């Protein structure tokens, strides 16, 4: 009886039916593998420049960890309550209406396509450190990375899950090894260091807000399991557990790695360093440091790119179901892969790579990312008010106070983004104004509507 039920779950029942074949291993891999990447090896240099004091430096990382836990409670309730493909897009549409769903869906989709382009090209840039013969071939290497991952995912969602799990395990072992090496291996002692003034008063408040921006970006991704609600065997149970386990593991890696940086390097050496991980690796491994850290970064990037391809396909499928994208995007092959949606997302990523516009796009999307967090927190409140009796396998801890605190932090964060990056904020505002008539146009076309 159980075998028959499982076979029915795994067999496509309609053109847009996803396979319910993913378990906790994938759920953890998507959260950890998407979040932990090259950012944790680069961001500490920016944070040290803003807060050149070890206690303040570690304190802001701890605050970022607490903020991630606040977000985890929100996404856990929403993901378990509405286990549908598309995650945040579906949450916003259910709580705040079609236009909010449209806004969240398209901004997330453009973001993941731009990230695919940026990270694939970054692998091409790093590859010559390991394979010198590939120097000057960054674009070709980037295209090859995308092609290989797309071919693997075309075979089915299980293949995409296997890749994500394997790469994430290797990544966690690599970061664990790097942390252990920092505390047990001998390294140079820096006796002559330059001191940097620590900001005070209002300057300190501004520095804390700006530092928080980088840290929130570095933590972004822990909730990405929500995009796969229809494909998890037990989403009501697995989504909250995966989110919290991912967050705790991410926090452990981030805090231990930053302690390792401070153990090996004076904070003054970290100030404005574009790649603190590289500085530490060279201090530990000498000339081999570049190869060691490059290998770790490339494995990290592969996991993130694979996850972004998976996510972009599910976003377009979900929007196609509701008339916000063309019907063809809902096509799912026998392996459970939304093939047309995946090809469209990868095609846009390739255009970004060829045109070199992904950095500008990511600058604008960074503004929208903060807005999307606020929309998710607002969605939880609205759904609690409008649908108080709807089943909730997990209920956000400390609601409504933890949710309101998350909103307050988000508003402060948004203010910091607006102040620090007025150019991209203005572009984002123009895009927001344009998005409403575009949404109305799509609704009039009625590409498809499956509710």
Order of alpha helices (4+ residues) and beta strands (2+ residues): alpha-alpha-alpha-alpha-alpha-alpha-alpha-alpha-alpha-alpha-alpha-alpha-alpha-alpha-alpha-alpha-alpha
